[in-house]
Amino acid sequence: MARSDELRIGVIGAGGRGSLARLAHKPDEGVRVVAGADVRPEALGQFKEWFGDGPFVTDDYRAVIARDDVDAVFVTSPDYLHEEHAVAALKAGKHVYLEKPMAITIKGCDRILRAARRAGVRLYLGHNMRHFPVTRKMKELVDSGAIGEPMVGWCRHFVCYGCDAYFKDWHAERAKATGLLLQKGAHDIDILHWLMGRYTRRVTAMGGLTLYDRITDRHAPGEGGDVSWHVENWPPLAQVGLNPVIDVEDVSLMLMDLGDGRFASYQQCHYAPDGWRNYTLIGTEGRIENFGDVPGEKTCVRLWNKRAYYHPDGDAVFDFPPLEGSHGGADPRIVDEFVRYVRHGGTIATSPVAARYSVAAGCQATASLRAGGRPRNVPPLPDALRAYFDADLE
């Protein structure tokens, strides 16, 4: 028997990141997953293993949002379907948790925002890196004035699993992902914006498809590639079973003008031997940098705020003990925040506006890269729409 105050959740895209719904499913606390949709039978089979025979399952997402017993929806389908699925759910009056990136075009993002405002329901974006203890500590240090005014930022991202995760399935196709500056970079662009306190106004970028186009071993069209990561898949040119279409870049270098004399850069390589995501911020009175991003051994944030020559240990070091839960404990936190936001309101750490600007910057940088580095302006969001969603931002 359902409780009258129970939050009932449906999942569109039951496989992959659809596993987030398991973190929300707490019937004893009045939150229950009641429906799931996916076009892949194996994903629906896994969904049934997770939640039993109680929830409704279907291969048509429209059957989920049409149900009266669904109050909120996790949209965790492939990126190129985010716009369609989110807009349909919002128009149906469902609260939406939307996995990043928000959409694969700027117009798609703005359409989602307008649909959410018209429907008057909650729209929550799955930028879980805002819940990483490392990035939250960096934000805390910036907001406390530890480095003065943040003026310049860098992010270097070495993607050791790049081929496995992005060049063996639909991610490798421009038509379905736009590019990896958008798809993979959405997290990092969002964090740079968050730490710097501004959105990108103008971008330029360079890069290209420099390695994976040389691999001729491809799986057949219509087949799914093996996207699991294995240490043995090395060196990069020895990889097999790549997507039949590969037209996105495997190296991207992006420069961002955030206005008022603030600048940032983002660098991404998909055949690095190691996995590493490193942020550096320099302000008018100091510098911060992270070493590792998942809490545990050797992960820390270092602060430099005294003048010196080479000083690798910094003037202060902040360590992070291990946390339970996927993505270094960030996934349980972001799902808990979404559930609380839908049920009780209040402020949130993630931002639909920020998610839109991370996509906008990534799209424009991709366009610049493909035009030989020609600078591109990032179109602003109308003030009224921005103010509507920013009202709930912490």
RODO-2510 file (C-alpha; in nm, 4 decimals, decimal comma):
residues 394
     n   res          X          Y          Z
     1     m     0,0000     0,0000     0,0000
     2     a     0,1563     0,3291    -0,1102
     3     r     0,1852     0,6075     0,1457
     4     s    -0,0026     0,9252     0,0615
     5     d     0,3193     1,1278     0,0856
     6     e     0,5301     0,8749    -0,1034
     7     l     0,7562     1,0017    -0,3823
     8     r     0,7194     0,7643    -0,6758
     9     i     0,9998     0,7574    -0,9309
    10     g     1,0271     0,6423    -1,2905
    11     v     1,3504     0,5875    -1,4824
    12     i     1,4032     0,6659    -1,8517
    13     g     1,7205     0,4868    -1,9550
    14     a     1,7199     0,2055    -1,7009
    15     g     2,0717     0,0873    -1,7849
    16     g     2,4002     0,2709    -1,7307
    17     r     2,3535     0,5751    -1,5097
    18     g     1,9976     0,4557    -1,4477
    19     s     2,1564     0,2735    -1,1550
    20     l     2,1356     0,6072    -0,9688
    21     a     1,7721     0,5271    -0,9029
    22     r     1,8856     0,2491    -0,6687
    23     l     2,0198     0,5225    -0,4384
    24     a     1,6800     0,6914    -0,4332
    25     h     1,4754     0,3738    -0,3766
    26     k     1,4057     0,3768    -0,0015
    27     p     1,0489     0,2520     0,0529
    28     d     1,0829     0,2721     0,4315
    29     e     1,1533     0,6446     0,3911
    30     g     0,8699     0,7057     0,1458
    31     v     1,0652     0,6982    -0,1821
    32     r     0,9947     0,4196    -0,4282
    33     v     1,0999     0,3355    -0,7863
    34     v     0,7794     0,2297    -0,9614
    35     a     0,8611     0,2259    -1,3353
    36     g     1,1489     0,1928    -1,5789
    37     a     1,1960     0,2243    -1,9540
    38     d     1,4763     0,1161    -2,1839
    39     v     1,4935    -0,0062    -2,5421
    40     r     1,7439    -0,2774    -2,4461
    41     p     1,5999    -0,5998    -2,3000
    42     e     1,9190    -0,6614    -2,1008
    43     a     1,8817    -0,3237    -1,9273
    44     l     1,5226    -0,4013    -1,8307
    45     g     1,6364    -0,7401    -1,7022
    46     q     1,8914    -0,5705    -1,4790
    47     f     1,6241    -0,3246    -1,3653
    48     k     1,4039    -0,6147    -1,2533
    49     e     1,6951    -0,7677    -1,0637
    50     w     1,7413    -0,4400    -0,8775
    51     f     1,3770    -0,3650    -0,7975
    52     g     1,1909    -0,6944    -0,8289
    53     d     0,8669    -0,7579    -1,0125
    54     g     0,6797    -0,4655    -0,8564
    55     p     0,7786    -0,1799    -1,0901
    56     f     0,6250    -0,1388    -1,4339
    57     v     0,8763    -0,1932    -1,7180
    58     t     0,8498    -0,0949    -2,0833
    59     d     1,0560    -0,0217    -2,3937
    60     d     0,8601     0,3031    -2,4519
    61     y     0,9519     0,5975    -2,2277
    62     r     0,6170     0,7621    -2,3020
    63     a     0,4425     0,4862    -2,1109
    64     v     0,6382     0,5852    -1,7993
    65     i     0,5575     0,9564    -1,8086
    66     a     0,1927     0,8829    -1,8865
    67     r     0,1465     0,7025    -1,5544
    68     d    -0,0379     0,8744    -1,2716
    69     d     0,1720     0,6880    -1,0153
    70     v     0,4965     0,8536    -1,1345
    71     d     0,5809     1,1838    -0,9624
    72     a     0,9430     1,2273    -1,0708
    73     v     1,1674     1,0863    -1,3417
    74     f     1,5374     1,0118    -1,3727
    75     v     1,6389     1,0846    -1,7330
    76     t     1,9586     0,8831    -1,7782
    77     s     1,9240     0,7945    -2,1451
    78     p     2,1988     0,8663    -2,4023
    79     d     2,2889     1,2337    -2,4410
    80     y     2,1220     1,2815    -2,7796
    81     l     1,7872     1,1820    -2,6245
    82     h     1,8057     1,4104    -2,3186
    83     e     1,6186     1,6969    -2,4819
    84     e     1,3329     1,4804    -2,6109
    85     h     1,2933     1,2811    -2,2901
    86     a     1,3286     1,5732    -2,0473
    87     v     1,0886     1,8017    -2,2338
    88     a     0,8270     1,5262    -2,2575
    89     a     0,8544     1,4478    -1,8857
    90     l     0,8374     1,8139    -1,7859
    91     k     0,5349     1,8766    -2,0058
    92     a     0,3698     1,5787    -1,8365
    93     g     0,4175     1,7533    -1,5022
    94     k     0,6939     1,5266    -1,3712
    95     h     0,9882     1,6507    -1,1669
    96     v     1,3089     1,5639    -1,3530
    97     y     1,6584     1,4540    -1,2570
    98     l     1,8512     1,5043    -1,5820
    99     e     2,1928     1,3480    -1,6247
   100     k     2,4695     1,5650    -1,7669
   101     p     2,5209     1,6988    -2,0262
   102     m     2,1877     1,8759    -2,0246
   103     a     2,1560     1,8380    -2,4033
   104     i     2,3898     1,8317    -2,7026
   105     t     2,2914     2,1752    -2,8374
   106     i     2,2377     2,5189    -2,6859
   107     k     1,8879     2,5355    -2,8312
   108     g     1,8090     2,2002    -2,6719
   109     c     1,9140     2,3270    -2,3290
   110     d     1,7062     2,6429    -2,3612
   111     r     1,4044     2,4414    -2,4711
   112     i     1,4358     2,2251    -2,1584
   113     l     1,4605     2,5324    -1,9346
   114     r     1,1517     2,6911    -2,0899
   115     a     0,9562     2,3664    -2,0540
   116     a     1,0465     2,3391    -1,6845
   117     r     0,9452     2,6967    -1,6148
   118     r     0,6123     2,6613    -1,7955
   119     a     0,5333     2,3359    -1,6136
   120     g     0,6298     2,4756    -1,2731
   121     v     0,8023     2,1523    -1,1707
   122     r     1,1530     2,0829    -1,0377
   123     l     1,4406     2,0456    -1,2835
   124     y     1,7597     1,9091    -1,1297
   125     l     2,0858     1,8529    -1,3184
   126     g     2,3162     1,5590    -1,2470
   127     h     2,6450     1,7502    -1,2198
   128     n     2,7682     1,5277    -0,9402
   129     m     3,1171     1,6817    -0,9361
   130     r     2,9695     1,9710    -0,7371
   131     h     2,9302     1,7114    -0,4622
   132     f     3,2903     1,5875    -0,4740
   133     p     3,4554     1,6730    -0,1391
   134     v     3,7637     1,7928    -0,3297
   135     t     3,5790     2,0465    -0,5453
   136     r     3,3619     2,1564    -0,2520
   137     k     3,6758     2,2292    -0,0479
   138     m     3,8167     2,4319    -0,3375
   139     k     3,4903     2,6264    -0,3599
   140     e     3,4973     2,6823     0,0168
   141     l     3,8530     2,8182    -0,0034
   142     v     3,7637     3,0516    -0,2907
   143     d     3,4501     3,1788    -0,1165
   144     s     3,6414     3,2356     0,2070
   145     g     3,8865     3,4656     0,0289
   146     a     4,1843     3,2323     0,0779
   147     i     4,3225     3,3222    -0,2667
   148     g     4,1649     3,6655    -0,3019
   149     e     3,9703     3,7209    -0,6238
   150     p     3,9946     3,4182    -0,8570
   151     m     4,1416     3,5472    -1,1819
   152     v     4,2587     3,2463    -1,3813
   153     g     4,1876     2,8731    -1,3808
   154     w     4,3125     2,5583    -1,5515
   155     c     4,1846     2,2048    -1,5833
   156     r     4,3932     1,9192    -1,7256
   157     h     4,2065     1,5964    -1,7886
   158     f     4,3942     1,2786    -1,8787
   159     v     4,1298     1,0233    -1,9819
   160     c     4,2968     0,6829    -1,9566
   161     y     3,9671     0,5078    -2,0378
   162     g     3,8943     0,7352    -2,3345
   163     c     3,8891     0,4704    -2,6058
   164     d     3,6826     0,2236    -2,4044
   165     a     3,4198     0,4727    -2,2919
   166     y     3,3966     0,7104    -2,5875
   167     f     3,5242     0,5533    -2,9094
   168     k     3,3425     0,2186    -2,9075
   169     d     2,9831     0,3418    -2,9112
   170     w     2,7647     0,6408    -3,0047
   171     h     2,9901     0,8874    -2,8171
   172     a     3,2262     0,8710    -3,1165
   173     e     2,9689     1,0284    -3,3502
   174     r     2,9196     1,4035    -3,3852
   175     a     2,5540     1,3517    -3,4715
   176     k     2,4907     1,1923    -3,1325
   177     a     2,7370     1,3697    -2,9026
   178     t     2,8397     1,6941    -3,0786
   179     g     3,1916     1,6359    -2,9440
   180     l     3,3859     1,5324    -2,6369
   181     l     3,4600     1,8933    -2,5431
   182     l     3,0877     1,8948    -2,4668
   183     q     3,0188     1,5379    -2,3559
   184     k     3,3232     1,4743    -2,1393
   185     g     3,4119     1,8368    -2,0749
   186     a     3,0702     1,9372    -1,9394
   187     h     3,1720     1,8436    -1,5832
   188     d     3,5010     2,0299    -1,5905
   189     i     3,3681     2,3411    -1,7611
   190     d     3,0933     2,3536    -1,4984
   191     i     3,3451     2,3253    -1,2131
   192     l     3,5669     2,5966    -1,3634
   193     h     3,2625     2,8247    -1,3937
   194     w     3,1592     2,7410    -1,0351
   195     l     3,5006     2,8076    -0,8875
   196     m     3,5589     3,1224    -1,0913
   197     g     3,2106     3,2570    -1,0169
   198     r     3,1431     3,3426    -1,3811
   199     y     3,0296     3,1859    -1,7067
   200     t     3,2294     3,1829    -2,0292
   201     r     3,1565     3,4669    -2,2695
   202     r     3,3962     3,3851    -2,5528
   203     v     3,5944     3,0761    -2,6482
   204     t     3,8594     2,9542    -2,8855
   205     a     3,9813     2,5973    -2,9233
   206     m     4,2128     2,3686    -3,1138
   207     g     4,2449     1,9920    -3,1370
   208     g     4,1669     1,7003    -3,3588
   209     l     4,1189     1,3297    -3,4141
   210     t     4,4849     1,2401    -3,3853
   211     l     4,5013     0,8684    -3,3021
   212     y     4,1830     0,6605    -3,2984
   213     d     4,1061     0,7180    -3,6655
   214     r     4,4146     0,5039    -3,7393
   215     i     4,2556     0,1922    -3,5862
   216     t     4,0790    -0,0120    -3,8526
   217     d     3,9290    -0,2813    -3,6272
   218     r     3,5652    -0,1730    -3,5894
   219     h     3,2529    -0,3535    -3,4729
   220     a     2,9622    -0,3881    -3,7141
   221     p     2,6976    -0,1146    -3,7423
   222     g     2,4107    -0,1806    -3,5045
   223     e     2,6253    -0,3789    -3,2632
   224     g     2,7204    -0,2449    -2,9218
   225     g     3,0887    -0,1973    -2,8506
   226     d     3,2554    -0,3342    -2,5388
   227     v     3,2918    -0,0169    -2,3298
   228     s     3,4321    -0,1898    -2,0221
   229     w     3,7778    -0,0784    -1,9111
   230     h     4,0660    -0,3241    -1,8941
   231     v     4,4316    -0,2645    -1,8080
   232     e     4,5253    -0,5001    -2,0920
   233     n     4,3746    -0,2628    -2,3518
   234     w     4,7116    -0,0991    -2,4123
   235     p     4,8789     0,0662    -2,5976
   236     p     4,6039     0,2775    -2,7516
   237     l     4,6721     0,1760    -3,1116
   238     a     4,6270    -0,1901    -3,0096
   239     q     4,2609    -0,1343    -2,9212
   240     v     3,9967    -0,3278    -3,1166
   241     g     3,6229    -0,3121    -3,1699
   242     l     3,5877     0,0623    -3,2153
   243     n     3,2695     0,2296    -3,3367
   244     p     3,2207     0,2116    -3,7147
   245     v     3,1826     0,5922    -3,7227
   246     i     3,4466     0,8032    -3,5480
   247     d     3,4395     1,1762    -3,6195
   248     v     3,4897     1,3388    -3,2767
   249     e     3,8236     1,4662    -3,1504
   250     d     4,0478     1,2694    -2,9145
   251     v     4,2527     1,5785    -2,8162
   252     s     4,0955     1,9156    -2,7350
   253     l     4,2456     2,2398    -2,6000
   254     m     4,0047     2,5173    -2,5013
   255     l     4,0569     2,8789    -2,3896
   256     m     3,7766     3,0675    -2,2115
   257     d     3,7224     3,4400    -2,1602
   258     l     3,4912     3,4809    -1,8598
   259     g     3,4896     3,8602    -1,8723
   260     d     3,6215     4,1211    -1,6280
   261     g     3,9787     4,0028    -1,6818
   262     r     3,9075     3,6409    -1,5835
   263     f     4,0370     3,3576    -1,8019
   264     a     4,0398     2,9776    -1,7910
   265     s     4,1580     2,6831    -1,9974
   266     y     4,0603     2,3186    -2,0358
   267     q     4,2743     2,0418    -2,1857
   268     q     4,1543     1,6898    -2,2638
   269     c     4,3363     1,3831    -2,4025
   270     h     4,1734     1,0422    -2,4528
   271     y     4,4818     0,8223    -2,4830
   272     a     4,6744     0,9144    -2,1696
   273     p     4,8139     0,6110    -1,9819
   274     d     4,6813     0,7401    -1,6501
   275     g     4,3580     0,8947    -1,5287
   276     w     4,3951     1,2408    -1,3815
   277     r     4,1763     1,5476    -1,3366
   278     n     4,3584     1,8490    -1,2024
   279     y     4,2235     2,1968    -1,1296
   280     t     4,4390     2,4998    -1,0546
   281     l     4,3054     2,8435    -0,9574
   282     i     4,5154     3,1548    -0,9111
   283     g     4,3715     3,4607    -0,7440
   284     t     4,4937     3,8025    -0,6398
   285     e     4,6288     3,6565    -0,3127
   286     g     4,7091     3,2904    -0,3687
   287     r     4,6673     2,9626    -0,5535
   288     i     4,4888     2,6310    -0,4959
   289     e     4,5313     2,2990    -0,6711
   290     n     4,3903     1,9491    -0,6261
   291     f     4,5903     1,6264    -0,6394
   292     g     4,3454     1,3477    -0,7143
   293     d     3,9691     1,3921    -0,7062
   294     v     3,8351     1,0794    -0,5325
   295     p     3,8665     1,0889    -0,1505
   296     g     4,1287     0,8559    -0,0147
   297     e     4,5019     0,8009    -0,0001
   298     k     4,7114     1,0777    -0,1604
   299     t     4,4093     1,2905    -0,2541
   300     c     4,4376     1,6462    -0,1292
   301     v     4,3928     2,0149    -0,2031
   302     r     4,6933     2,2420    -0,1508
   303     l     4,6905     2,6141    -0,0863
   304     w     4,9739     2,8568    -0,1583
   305     n     4,9219     3,2053    -0,0112
   306     k     5,2756     3,3158     0,0800
   307     r     5,5407     3,4302    -0,1631
   308     a     5,8169     3,1770    -0,2286
   309     y     6,0182     3,0044    -0,4988
   310     y     5,9557     2,6342    -0,5705
   311     h     5,7377     2,5122    -0,2853
   312     p     5,5616     2,1870    -0,3880
   313     d     5,3962     2,1125    -0,0530
   314     g     5,2062     2,4397    -0,0322
   315     d     5,1334     2,6503     0,2754
   316     a     4,8329     2,4389     0,3766
   317     v     4,7193     2,0879     0,2813
   318     f     4,3644     1,9506     0,3061
   319     d     4,3263     1,5716     0,2988
   320     f     4,0127     1,3663     0,2338
   321     p     3,9339     1,0314     0,3972
   322     p     3,7674     0,7634     0,1815
   323     l     3,3884     0,7802     0,1473
   324     e     3,1393     0,5104     0,0589
   325     g     2,9399     0,5322    -0,2606
   326     s     3,0142     0,5682    -0,6308
   327     h     3,2103     0,8640    -0,7631
   328     g     3,3827     0,9107    -0,4302
   329     g     3,0559     0,9402    -0,2391
   330     a     2,9163     1,2098    -0,4694
   331     d     2,6383     0,9974    -0,6213
   332     p     2,4577     0,9257    -0,2920
   333     r     2,4801     1,2936    -0,2021
   334     i     2,3436     1,4231    -0,5306
   335     v     2,0530     1,1768    -0,5293
   336     d     1,9690     1,2649    -0,1687
   337     e     1,9693     1,6337    -0,2635
   338     f     1,7362     1,5726    -0,5579
   339     v     1,4903     1,3771    -0,3422
   340     r     1,4958     1,6453    -0,0731
   341     y     1,4528     1,9206    -0,3341
   342     v     1,1481     1,7534    -0,4891
   343     r     0,9850     1,6766    -0,1549
   344     h     1,0688     1,9847     0,0468
   345     g     1,2297     2,2476    -0,1771
   346     g     1,5204     2,4532    -0,0494
   347     t     1,8511     2,5390    -0,2127
   348     i     2,0615     2,3064    -0,4250
   349     a     2,4274     2,2832    -0,5269
   350     t     2,3731     2,2010    -0,8937
   351     s     2,2240     2,4529    -1,1347
   352     p     2,0194     2,4187    -1,4554
   353     v     2,1600     2,7558    -1,5632
   354     a     2,5183     2,6451    -1,5018
   355     a     2,4504     2,3168    -1,6834
   356     r     2,3263     2,5162    -1,9816
   357     y     2,6356     2,7370    -1,9822
   358     s     2,8698     2,4371    -1,9639
   359     v     2,6979     2,2942    -2,2733
   360     a     2,6997     2,6351    -2,4455
   361     a     3,0711     2,6826    -2,3830
   362     g     3,1456     2,3260    -2,4962
   363     c     2,9381     2,3625    -2,8129
   364     q     3,0966     2,6926    -2,9080
   365     a     3,4457     2,5633    -2,8330
   366     t     3,3767     2,2626    -3,0554
   367     a     3,2617     2,4941    -3,3332
   368     s     3,5780     2,7023    -3,2879
   369     l     3,8002     2,3945    -3,2972
   370     r     3,6406     2,2798    -3,6223
   371     a     3,6806     2,6283    -3,7718
   372     g     4,0550     2,6426    -3,7170
   373     g     4,0398     2,8125    -3,3772
   374     r     3,8187     3,1036    -3,4796
   375     p     3,6803     3,2638    -3,1595
   376     r     3,3122     3,2170    -3,0822
   377     n     3,0829     3,4091    -2,8489
   378     v     2,8654     3,2169    -2,6038
   379     p     2,5040     3,3331    -2,6350
   380     p     2,3667     3,4507    -2,2998
   381     l     2,0547     3,3102    -2,1393
   382     p     1,7673     3,5617    -2,1073
   383     d     1,7866     3,7348    -1,7683
   384     a     1,4348     3,6346    -1,6619
   385     l     1,4973     3,2659    -1,7292
   386     r     1,8319     3,2774    -1,5513
   387     a     1,6815     3,4511    -1,2459
   388     y     1,3995     3,1954    -1,2240
   389     f     1,6350     2,9005    -1,1841
   390     d     1,9101     3,0788    -0,9913
   391     a     1,6618     3,1477    -0,7108
   392     d     1,7173     2,7943    -0,5786
   393     l     2,0964     2,7904    -0,6109
   394     e     2,2890     2,7669    -0,2852
***
